[in-house]
Amino acid sequence: MKKGFYNILKANFLINEDAFKNWRFIVFCTVLAIIMIASSHSAERKVHQIARLHEEVLELRSEFLEGRSNLMKIKMESTVTNEMKKIGIGPSDNPPYKLRVKVSE
């Protein structure tokens, strides 16, 4: 047991006759670890991008709602009347009437 532990610490399994098999396995495990790390970094990057885009969507939605409420206030008849009074134009006292044009044949 003690001898096997010392052999592992000295890395005898990497320098003996059948070490080529061990080196292939170590390289294979290393490549798999690199691929796994790259994949996790890519997934994490996508998660951060999704979170950023979600925040942007919420911000744009709030801007849209604010703009829509401002538009509703501006379109109100009382707001239009007050703005026109500043210019000197007031609401008409007489209701509108239709003009009829007769076409002569």
DSSP file (Angstrom, degrees, kcal/mol; ACC not computed):
  #  RESIDUE AA STRUCTURE BP1 BP2  ACC     N-H-->O    O-->H-N    N-H-->O    O-->H-N    TCO  KAPPA ALPHA  PHI   PSI    X-CA   Y-CA   Z-CA
    1    1 A M     >        0   0    0      0, 0.0     4,-1.9     0, 0.0     5,-0.2   0.000 360.0 360.0 360.0 -46.9    0.0    0.0    0.0
    2    2 A K  H  >  +     0   0    0      1,-0.2     4,-2.0     2,-0.2     5,-0.2   0.890 360.0  50.4 -64.3 -39.4    2.8    2.4    1.0
    3    3 A K  H  > S+     0   0    0      1,-0.2     4,-2.0     2,-0.2    -1,-0.2   0.886 108.9  51.4 -67.2 -39.6    4.8    1.5   -2.1
    4    4 A G  H  > S+     0   0    0      2,-0.2     4,-1.7     1,-0.2    -1,-0.2   0.867 109.3  50.7 -65.3 -36.8    1.8    2.1   -4.4
    5    5 A F  H  X S+     0   0    0     -4,-1.9     4,-2.2     2,-0.2    -1,-0.2   0.908 110.4  48.7 -67.6 -42.0    1.1    5.5   -2.8
    6    6 A Y  H  X S+     0   0    0     -4,-2.0     4,-2.3     1,-0.2    -2,-0.2   0.865 108.3  55.0 -66.0 -35.3    4.8    6.6   -3.3
    7    7 A N  H  X>S+     0   0    0     -4,-2.0     5,-2.4     2,-0.2     4,-0.6   0.885 108.6  48.2 -64.6 -37.9    4.6    5.4   -7.0
    8    8 A I  H ><5S+     0   0    0     -4,-1.7     3,-0.7     3,-0.2    -2,-0.2   0.918 112.2  49.0 -67.6 -42.4    1.6    7.6   -7.6
    9    9 A L  H 3<5S+     0   0    0     -4,-2.2    -2,-0.2     1,-0.2    -1,-0.2   0.864 112.8  47.0 -64.7 -35.6    3.4   10.6   -5.9
   10   10 A K  H 3<5S-     0   0    0     -4,-2.3    -1,-0.2    -5,-0.1    -2,-0.2   0.563 109.9-127.1 -81.2  -8.4    6.5   10.0   -8.0
   11   11 A A  T X<5 +     0   0    0     -3,-0.7     3,-1.5    -4,-0.6     4,-0.4   0.860  52.4 156.2  64.2  39.2    4.3    9.7  -11.1
   12   12 A N  G >>< +     0   0    0     -5,-2.4     4,-1.2     1,-0.3     3,-1.0   0.772  65.1  68.7 -64.0 -25.6    5.8    6.3  -12.1
   13   13 A F  G 34 S+     0   0    0     -6,-0.4    -1,-0.3     1,-0.2     9,-0.2   0.651  98.9  51.4 -68.9 -13.0    2.7    5.6  -14.1
   14   14 A L  G <4 S+     0   0    0     -3,-1.5    -1,-0.2     1,-0.1    -2,-0.2   0.591 115.3  37.9 -96.6 -12.1    3.7    8.3  -16.5
   15   15 A I  T <4 S+     0   0    0     -3,-1.0    -2,-0.2    -4,-0.4    -3,-0.1   0.468  92.2  96.2-119.7  -2.4    7.2    7.1  -17.2
   16   16 A N  S >< S-     0   0    0     -4,-1.2     3,-1.3     2,-0.1     4,-0.1  -0.109  91.7 -83.8 -81.0-173.0    7.0    3.3  -17.3
   17   17 A E  T 3  S+     0   0    0      1,-0.3     3,-0.5     2,-0.1    -1,-0.1   0.866 126.0  42.5 -64.1 -42.4    6.6    1.2  -20.4
   18   18 A D  T >> S+     0   0    0      1,-0.2     4,-0.8     2,-0.1     3,-0.6  -0.038  77.8 117.2 -96.3  33.2    2.9    1.3  -20.9
   19   19 A A  H <>  +     0   0    0     -3,-1.3     4,-2.9     1,-0.2     5,-0.2   0.723  57.5  76.3 -71.7 -21.7    2.7    5.1  -20.1
   20   20 A F  H 3> S+     0   0    0     -3,-0.5     4,-2.2     1,-0.2    -1,-0.2   0.892  94.6  49.9 -59.1 -39.4    1.5    5.9  -23.6
   21   21 A K  H <> S+     0   0    0     -3,-0.6     4,-2.0     2,-0.2    -1,-0.2   0.905 111.6  48.5 -63.4 -42.1   -2.0    4.6  -22.6
   22   22 A N  H  X S+     0   0    0     -4,-0.8     4,-2.5    -9,-0.2    -2,-0.2   0.911 110.2  50.8 -65.9 -41.5   -2.0    6.7  -19.5
   23   23 A W  H  X S+     0   0    0     -4,-2.9     4,-2.6     1,-0.2     5,-0.2   0.906 108.9  51.9 -64.4 -39.9   -0.9    9.8  -21.4
   24   24 A R  H  X S+     0   0    0     -4,-2.2     4,-2.5    -5,-0.2    -1,-0.2   0.919 111.3  47.3 -61.2 -42.6   -3.7    9.4  -24.0
   25   25 A F  H  X S+     0   0    0     -4,-2.0     4,-2.6     2,-0.2    -2,-0.2   0.903 112.0  49.7 -66.2 -40.4   -6.2    9.1  -21.2
   26   26 A I  H  X S+     0   0    0     -4,-2.5     4,-2.2     2,-0.2    -2,-0.2   0.916 112.7  46.8 -65.0 -42.8   -4.8   12.2  -19.4
   27   27 A V  H  X S+     0   0    0     -4,-2.6     4,-2.6     2,-0.2    -2,-0.2   0.907 112.0  51.3 -64.9 -41.7   -4.9   14.2  -22.6
   28   28 A F  H  X S+     0   0    0     -4,-2.5     4,-2.4    -5,-0.2    -2,-0.2   0.930 111.4  46.8 -60.8 -46.2   -8.5   13.0  -23.4
   29   29 A C  H  X S+     0   0    0     -4,-2.6     4,-2.3     1,-0.2    -1,-0.2   0.881 111.8  51.8 -63.4 -38.3   -9.6   14.1  -19.9
   30   30 A T  H  X S+     0   0    0     -4,-2.2     4,-2.3     2,-0.2    -2,-0.2   0.922 110.0  48.0 -64.9 -44.4   -7.9   17.4  -20.2
   31   31 A V  H  X S+     0   0    0     -4,-2.6     4,-2.5     1,-0.2    -2,-0.2   0.913 111.9  50.0 -63.1 -42.8   -9.6   18.1  -23.6
   32   32 A L  H  X S+     0   0    0     -4,-2.4     4,-2.4     1,-0.2    -1,-0.2   0.897 110.2  50.6 -62.3 -39.7  -13.0   17.1  -22.1
   33   33 A A  H  X S+     0   0    0     -4,-2.3     4,-2.4     2,-0.2    -2,-0.2   0.904 110.3  49.4 -65.0 -40.7  -12.4   19.5  -19.1
   34   34 A I  H  X S+     0   0    0     -4,-2.3     4,-2.5     2,-0.2    -2,-0.2   0.919 111.9  48.2 -64.8 -43.2  -11.5   22.3  -21.5
   35   35 A I  H  X S+     0   0    0     -4,-2.5     4,-2.4     1,-0.2    -2,-0.2   0.908 112.0  49.9 -63.1 -41.0  -14.6   21.7  -23.6
   36   36 A M  H  X S+     0   0    0     -4,-2.4     4,-2.3     2,-0.2    -2,-0.2   0.910 111.4  47.9 -64.7 -42.5  -16.8   21.6  -20.4
   37   37 A I  H  X S+     0   0    0     -4,-2.4     4,-2.3     2,-0.2    -2,-0.2   0.920 112.5  49.0 -64.3 -43.8  -15.3   24.8  -19.1
   38   38 A A  H  X S+     0   0    0     -4,-2.5     4,-2.2     1,-0.2    -2,-0.2   0.898 111.3  50.4 -63.0 -40.1  -15.8   26.6  -22.4
   39   39 A S  H  X S+     0   0    0     -4,-2.4     4,-2.4     2,-0.2    -1,-0.2   0.911 110.3  48.4 -65.0 -42.4  -19.4   25.3  -22.6
   40   40 A S  H  X S+     0   0    0     -4,-2.3     4,-2.4     2,-0.2    -1,-0.2   0.885 110.9  51.0 -67.1 -36.9  -20.2   26.6  -19.1
   41   41 A H  H  X S+     0   0    0     -4,-2.3     4,-2.3     2,-0.2    -1,-0.2   0.910 110.8  49.2 -64.2 -41.2  -18.7   30.0  -19.9
   42   42 A S  H  X S+     0   0    0     -4,-2.2     4,-2.1     2,-0.2    -2,-0.2   0.922 111.9  47.8 -63.8 -44.1  -20.8   30.2  -23.0
   43   43 A A  H  X S+     0   0    0     -4,-2.4     4,-2.1     1,-0.2    -2,-0.2   0.905 112.0  50.0 -63.8 -40.9  -23.9   29.3  -21.1
   44   44 A E  H  X S+     0   0    0     -4,-2.4     4,-2.2     1,-0.2    -1,-0.2   0.890 108.9  52.5 -65.0 -39.4  -23.2   31.8  -18.4
   45   45 A R  H  X S+     0   0    0     -4,-2.3     4,-2.2     1,-0.2    -1,-0.2   0.904 109.7  49.0 -61.9 -41.5  -22.6   34.5  -21.0
   46   46 A K  H  X S+     0   0    0     -4,-2.1     4,-2.5     2,-0.2    -2,-0.2   0.878 108.6  53.0 -67.1 -37.5  -26.0   33.8  -22.5
   47   47 A V  H  X S+     0   0    0     -4,-2.1     4,-2.2     2,-0.2    -2,-0.2   0.921 110.5  47.3 -63.1 -43.3  -27.7   33.9  -19.1
   48   48 A H  H  X S+     0   0    0     -4,-2.2     4,-2.3     2,-0.2    -2,-0.2   0.894 111.8  50.8 -64.4 -39.4  -26.2   37.3  -18.5
   49   49 A Q  H  X S+     0   0    0     -4,-2.2     4,-2.6     2,-0.2    -2,-0.2   0.908 109.8  49.9 -65.7 -41.3  -27.2   38.5  -21.9
   50   50 A I  H  X S+     0   0    0     -4,-2.5     4,-2.2     2,-0.2    -2,-0.2   0.910 111.2  49.3 -63.0 -42.1  -30.8   37.3  -21.3
   51   51 A A  H  X S+     0   0    0     -4,-2.2     4,-2.1     2,-0.2    -2,-0.2   0.907 111.6  49.0 -63.6 -41.5  -30.9   39.1  -18.0
   52   52 A R  H  X S+     0   0    0     -4,-2.3     4,-2.1     1,-0.2    -2,-0.2   0.922 112.2  47.8 -64.5 -43.6  -29.6   42.3  -19.6
   53   53 A L  H  X S+     0   0    0     -4,-2.6     4,-2.3     2,-0.2    -1,-0.2   0.859 109.2  54.1 -66.2 -34.6  -32.2   42.1  -22.4
   54   54 A H  H  X S+     0   0    0     -4,-2.2     4,-2.2     2,-0.2    -1,-0.2   0.916 108.9  48.3 -64.7 -42.4  -35.0   41.5  -19.9
   55   55 A E  H  X S+     0   0    0     -4,-2.1     4,-2.2     1,-0.2    -2,-0.2   0.900 111.2  51.1 -62.8 -40.2  -34.0   44.6  -18.0
   56   56 A E  H  X S+     0   0    0     -4,-2.1     4,-2.6     2,-0.2    -2,-0.2   0.894 108.3  51.6 -64.7 -40.1  -33.9   46.6  -21.2
   57   57 A V  H  X S+     0   0    0     -4,-2.3     4,-2.4     2,-0.2    -1,-0.2   0.917 110.0  49.4 -62.8 -43.4  -37.4   45.3  -22.2
   58   58 A L  H  X S+     0   0    0     -4,-2.2     4,-2.1     2,-0.2    -2,-0.2   0.904 112.0  48.6 -62.8 -40.8  -38.8   46.4  -18.8
   59   59 A E  H  X S+     0   0    0     -4,-2.2     4,-2.1     2,-0.2    -2,-0.2   0.925 112.6  47.2 -65.1 -44.7  -37.2   49.8  -19.1
   60   60 A L  H  X S+     0   0    0     -4,-2.6     4,-2.3     1,-0.2    -2,-0.2   0.870 110.5  53.1 -65.9 -36.0  -38.6   50.3  -22.7
   61   61 A R  H  X S+     0   0    0     -4,-2.4     4,-2.4     2,-0.2    -1,-0.2   0.906 109.2  48.4 -65.5 -40.8  -42.0   49.1  -21.6
   62   62 A S  H  X S+     0   0    0     -4,-2.1     4,-2.3     2,-0.2    -2,-0.2   0.895 111.1  50.7 -67.5 -37.8  -42.1   51.7  -18.7
   63   63 A E  H  X S+     0   0    0     -4,-2.1     4,-2.5     2,-0.2    -2,-0.2   0.909 110.3  50.6 -62.9 -40.9  -41.0   54.4  -21.2
   64   64 A F  H  X S+     0   0    0     -4,-2.3     4,-2.5     2,-0.2    -2,-0.2   0.929 110.9  47.5 -62.5 -45.7  -43.8   53.4  -23.6
   65   65 A L  H  X S+     0   0    0     -4,-2.4     4,-2.2     1,-0.2    -1,-0.2   0.888 112.2  50.1 -64.4 -38.3  -46.4   53.5  -20.8
   66   66 A E  H  X S+     0   0    0     -4,-2.3     4,-2.2     2,-0.2    -1,-0.2   0.922 112.0  47.6 -65.2 -43.3  -45.2   56.9  -19.6
   67   67 A G  H  X S+     0   0    0     -4,-2.5     4,-2.2     1,-0.2    -2,-0.2   0.888 111.3  51.0 -63.9 -39.3  -45.3   58.3  -23.2
   68   68 A R  H  X S+     0   0    0     -4,-2.5     4,-2.1     2,-0.2    -1,-0.2   0.895 110.2  48.5 -66.8 -39.8  -48.8   56.9  -23.7
   69   69 A S  H  X S+     0   0    0     -4,-2.2     4,-1.9     2,-0.2    -2,-0.2   0.889 111.1  50.9 -68.1 -37.2  -50.1   58.5  -20.5
   70   70 A N  H  X S+     0   0    0     -4,-2.2     4,-2.3     2,-0.2    -2,-0.2   0.907 109.6  51.0 -63.8 -40.6  -48.5   61.8  -21.5
   71   71 A L  H  X S+     0   0    0     -4,-2.2     4,-2.2     1,-0.2    -2,-0.2   0.901 107.7  52.3 -63.3 -41.2  -50.2   61.6  -24.9
   72   72 A M  H  X S+     0   0    0     -4,-2.1     4,-0.6     1,-0.2    -1,-0.2   0.893 110.5  48.5 -62.3 -39.2  -53.6   60.9  -23.3
   73   73 A K  H >< S+     0   0    0     -4,-1.9     3,-0.7     1,-0.2     6,-0.3   0.907 111.9  49.0 -66.0 -41.4  -53.2   64.0  -21.1
   74   74 A I  H 3< S+     0   0    0     -4,-2.3    -2,-0.2     1,-0.2    -1,-0.2   0.864 108.9  53.2 -67.3 -35.0  -52.2   66.1  -24.1
   75   75 A K  H 3< S+     0   0    0     -4,-2.2    -1,-0.2    -5,-0.2    -2,-0.2   0.586  81.4 115.7 -78.5  -9.9  -55.2   64.9  -26.1
   76   76 A M  S <X S-     0   0    0     -3,-0.7     4,-2.1    -4,-0.6     5,-0.2  -0.310  72.6-127.0 -63.0 144.8  -57.7   65.8  -23.5
   77   77 A E  H  > S+     0   0    0      1,-0.2     4,-2.6     2,-0.2     5,-0.2   0.868 108.3  54.4 -62.0 -38.3  -60.2   68.5  -24.5
   78   78 A S  H  > S+     0   0    0      2,-0.2     4,-2.3     1,-0.2    -1,-0.2   0.891 108.8  48.4 -65.1 -38.3  -59.5   70.7  -21.5
   79   79 A T  H  > S+     0   0    0     -6,-0.3     4,-2.2     2,-0.2    -2,-0.2   0.921 112.9  47.6 -66.6 -43.2  -55.7   70.6  -22.2
   80   80 A V  H  X S+     0   0    0     -4,-2.1     4,-2.2     1,-0.2    -2,-0.2   0.915 112.1  50.5 -63.7 -42.3  -56.3   71.6  -25.8
   81   81 A T  H  X S+     0   0    0     -4,-2.6     4,-2.0     1,-0.2    -2,-0.2   0.912 110.5  48.9 -62.7 -43.4  -58.7   74.4  -24.8
   82   82 A N  H  X S+     0   0    0     -4,-2.3     4,-1.2     1,-0.2    -1,-0.2   0.901 111.8  48.8 -64.6 -40.5  -56.2   75.8  -22.3
   83   83 A E  H  X S+     0   0    0     -4,-2.2     4,-0.9     1,-0.2    -1,-0.2   0.886 111.6  49.1 -66.5 -37.9  -53.4   75.8  -24.8
   84   84 A M  H  X>S+     0   0    0     -4,-2.2     5,-2.8     1,-0.2     4,-1.5   0.834 104.2  59.3 -72.0 -31.3  -55.6   77.5  -27.5
   85   85 A K  H  <5S+     0   0    0     -4,-2.0    -1,-0.2     1,-0.2    -2,-0.2   0.852  99.4  58.7 -63.7 -33.0  -56.7   80.2  -25.0
   86   86 A K  H  <5S+     0   0    0     -4,-1.2    -1,-0.2     1,-0.2    -2,-0.2   0.861 109.1  44.0 -62.6 -35.1  -53.0   81.1  -24.6
   87   87 A I  H  <5S-     0   0    0     -4,-0.9    -1,-0.2    -3,-0.3    -2,-0.2   0.742 124.2-105.1 -80.9 -24.3  -52.9   81.8  -28.3
   88   88 A G  T  <5S+     0   0    0     -4,-1.5     2,-0.5     1,-0.4    -3,-0.2   0.546  80.3 124.4 110.0  12.0  -56.2   83.7  -28.2
   89   89 A I      < -     0   0    0     -5,-2.8    -1,-0.4    -6,-0.1    -2,-0.2  -0.901  35.9-176.8-107.1 131.1  -58.4   81.0  -29.8
   90   90 A G        -     0   0    0     -2,-0.5     2,-0.1     1,-0.1     3,-0.1  -0.700  35.5 -78.2-119.4 173.0  -61.5   79.9  -27.9
   91   91 A P        -     0   0    0      0, 0.0     2,-0.1     0, 0.0    -1,-0.1  -0.394  56.0-100.1 -70.0 150.9  -64.2   77.3  -28.5
   92   92 A S        -     0   0    0      1,-0.1     0, 0.0     2,-0.1     0, 0.0  -0.413  18.5-154.0 -73.1 143.7  -66.9   78.2  -30.9
   93   93 A D  S    S+     0   0    0     -2,-0.1    -1,-0.1     2,-0.1     0, 0.0   0.762  81.4  64.1 -85.3 -28.1  -70.3   79.4  -29.5
   94   94 A N  S    S-     0   0    0      1,-0.0    -2,-0.1     3,-0.0     3,-0.1  -0.780  88.9-120.6 -97.9 138.1  -72.2   78.3  -32.6
   95   95 A P        -     0   0    0      0, 0.0    -2,-0.1     0, 0.0    -1,-0.0  -0.386  38.6 -96.2 -71.0 156.8  -72.3   74.6  -33.5
   96   96 A P        -     0   0    0      0, 0.0     2,-0.3     0, 0.0     0, 0.0  -0.348  39.9-157.3 -70.5 154.1  -70.9   73.6  -36.9
   97   97 A Y        -     0   0    0     -3,-0.1     2,-0.3    -2,-0.0    -3,-0.0  -0.932  18.3-106.2-132.7 158.7  -73.3   73.2  -39.8
   98   98 A K        -     0   0    0     -2,-0.3     2,-0.5     1,-0.0     0, 0.0  -0.593  21.7-143.4 -86.2 141.3  -73.1   71.3  -43.1
   99   99 A L        -     0   0    0     -2,-0.3     2,-0.5     2,-0.0    -1,-0.0  -0.897  14.6-159.6 -99.4 129.3  -72.5   73.0  -46.4
  100  100 A R        -     0   0    0     -2,-0.5     2,-0.6     2,-0.0    -2,-0.0  -0.943   0.4-159.1-113.7 128.4  -74.3   71.4  -49.3
  101  101 A V        -     0   0    0     -2,-0.5     2,-0.5     2,-0.0    -2,-0.0  -0.905   8.5-147.2-107.2 125.0  -73.2   72.0  -52.8
  102  102 A K        -     0   0    0     -2,-0.6     2,-0.6     1,-0.0    -2,-0.0  -0.786  10.8-142.7 -91.8 131.4  -75.6   71.6  -55.6
  103  103 A V        -     0   0    0     -2,-0.5     2,-0.3     2,-0.0    -2,-0.0  -0.822  12.0-141.8 -94.3 122.6  -74.2   70.3  -58.8
  104  104 A S              0   0    0     -2,-0.6     0, 0.0     1,-0.1     0, 0.0  -0.657 360.0 360.0 -85.0 140.7  -75.7   71.8  -61.8
  105  105 A E              0   0    0     -2,-0.3    -1,-0.1     0, 0.0    -2,-0.0   0.443 360.0 360.0 -93.6 360.0  -76.2   69.4  -64.7
